[in-house]
């Protein structure tokens, strides 16, 4: 077993800490009393599904009952603990994986946006006492998910040639199904409630961005200024503006550049830097993507 790092004295497990030593993923079916009975975290992402019985999930110092059909995601480095409920014969399947195992899914976030909302946004909503950190699957979605877990477990146990490719495809299918279900379950009323609680902070952030967009801004630093996590800030920001943090800043910078191209004789490279871009090639490429013309073509046409 490798040495574990710690978060505030809480042990953090790596995927290779599992008994099989695989570096990219690990699957097991277990009873809660056989699991890690103390607060801990993982470097990778975990998806857990309750096959039967009951258990208690502790996350962000809150306790939630788990029942058959519950599926929950634990993001990297989030302390949590699962406690058994005696006499309920609980069985949980755990699917732990390194993001690199499904790297193209991470690269194309639009395809997996709903799942990442569930995995990374929902835990922050738990802190707001607005939602429970799990989905309860019923009907066909429960059957489909159980079939995926069963097939993945079977492939993992047999480990025949190509088993990792099959498990990878099963995991991708599971992520899409879970993301769809999350989208159905998070209601507009909850979104409104969440936004109402933080609207002043987000509006303040927007004012700050509009006054400083020509500077080197990033979501981590701006979120920190308004005492929000980057993930939660990004969720709220898009809720209000219908744009991501990056899209919003890019729009302001392109608008500034367009105005300067029309109304000044400044060199294009000067406009690039004065509008907030720090690389002329990136500026030219982004301008054409947004406007449909290069900066030089735009100036000639205006």
C-alpha positions, 0 to 999 in steps of 0.5 A: 500500500502506498503512503497516503497524503492527508487533508486536515489529518484525514487520509486520502486514498489513491486508486492504486491503494486498492488490493488489485493495484490497477492505476486507472479504475477499481470496482467492488461490491461490499457491505458497509461494515466491510468498508472504510469505517472512518472519515476519509477521501479519495484522489479519484472520482467514486460512483457508489450504488446501493444494491440493497439495505440501508446505510448512512452517508456522512458528507460535509458533516451532514448525515443522509440515509441511503436506500436501495436505488440510491446512486451518489458521486464523491468528487476527488478530495471530498471527506466522507464516510459510510456507516452501516445500519445493522440488520439491513443487509446492505450491499453497495457497489463502488466504482472508482476511477481516474479521470484520465480513464475517460479523458475524452469525456472530460475534454468535451464537457458539453457532452458530460455537462449534466453528470459533472453538475451532479458530481461537482455541483451537488456536493456544494448544494448539500452545504446549502441544505437544498438537496440530498447528495444522491439520486434515487433510481427507480424503474427502467433507469434503475434496471439499466444502471444495475445492468451496467454495474453487474456487467462491469463487475463481471468483466472486472472479475474475469479480466479477459483481454480487452476488459478495460475497454468494455468497462470504460464504455460501460462507465461512459454510458453510466455517466450519461444516464446519471447526468440525464436523471440528475437534470430531471431531478433538479427543479427550477424552484431549487435553482431559484432558491440557490440563486436568490441566496447568492445573487448579491455576490454574483452581481458584485462579481459581474460588476468587478469583471466588467471593470477589470476584464482587461486584466488577467482574471481567472475564475478561482481568484474571482470566486475567492473574492466573493467567498464561493468555491470555483465550481459553485461560483461557476454554477451560479454565474451561468445561472444568471448570465447563461454564459460560462465565466470564460465566455462572459469575459471573452465577450467583453474583450471582443466587444472592446476590441471591436470598438477600438478597431472601428474607432481608432487607428491603433495597431491590431497588436496594441488592441489585442493587449488593451482589450485583455488578450495576452497573445496575438495568435489567440486574439486573432483566432478568438476574434474570428470565432466570435465575429466571423472575420479576422480583426483586419477584415473587421476593420476594413468592413467598418 
